[in-house]
Amino acid sequence: STGKMPQGFTDVLEEWKCLEDEYQQLQDTHRMYLQKLDEISKLQNNCSSSISRQQRRLKELSHRVKKCSKSLSEEDAKKMDEIKEKVKTRPNAFFEMEAFLPKKNGLYLSLVLGNVNVTLFSKQSKFAYKDEYEKFKLCSTVVLLLFSFICYFFVSYRFLDAILNFQLVWYYCTLTIRESILITNGSRIKGWWVFHHYISAFLSGVMLTWPDGNLYKIFRNQFLAYSLYQSFVQCLQCYYQSGCLYRLRALGERHNLDLTVEGFQSWMWKGLTFLLPFLFFGHFWQLFNSLSLFKMAQLPDCKEWQVLMCGLCFLILFMGNFFTTVAVVRQKLKSRNQKPKSL
């Protein structure tokens, strides 16, 4: 006689049966998931090729509009103007659509990451990545601030300076990669502020290779004081800009993927103009660094190529930062002066 099955064995059988049923369900769900992925990929390709086709045809249409605009009756000219207005809004609409479609990586991302797809497909994941970027920026800046402080006031070892410069190289390189990914995902960070990070990474790399000697010692304290000041201003900016952006987003005035940047942008005008003196002081400090280095390069005992190269980098940073900030301020003052007239 087989007798009664032990209790433990019955439990195991029941548990196994339960697991089997769940596994069957899991397989079905996974099969459906793969099928949907396939459908999504087809839809993505479909959207991308439609956008390209639309862009091409809109370009051709714009040429034709220019040609036939000359000899039209008043009513037809009105219709033509309506078409022109609608054509103008299209690039923005395409930009919004493309933020959720896979794109080919630009040259820089291809070199660093290869051809891996970096588009995040949900708004939540885009915002999460953006917030992570802002946190990374703030934490790194605080670390750099503390390290510059220690090097400036307490210890004078070339080895520790090298660690600080290595941190700077790593920080700026990481920023450029993260920013490129954010731009692929629809962030509207513009020209100079991206390029600024490449120059800064290069400058920190050159500082890192500068051999310890008489000239290095002359420039060291000036550079550390500058680093300390820059980190302090960046902490200020991160703190105030993120608050300002948060408020503007809540009011629906800003795009959700706008980033805090090192410089000054038009949206900062309300409430952040107090940062301008700090920023301009930093810009002129870059010019001062540049001129000091060019003077050092003329000394008879100057053998290091790093002196001239750092001088050049500081000059480029000064010019880019200064003229970009001035352009933003001018544009803002101009638009403020025009507002009362249009009322």
Helices and strands as residue ranges (DSSP letters): H 7-68, H 74-98, H 107-113, H 123-153, H 158-184, H 191-209, H 214-250, G 266-268, H 269-272, H 275-297, H 305-342
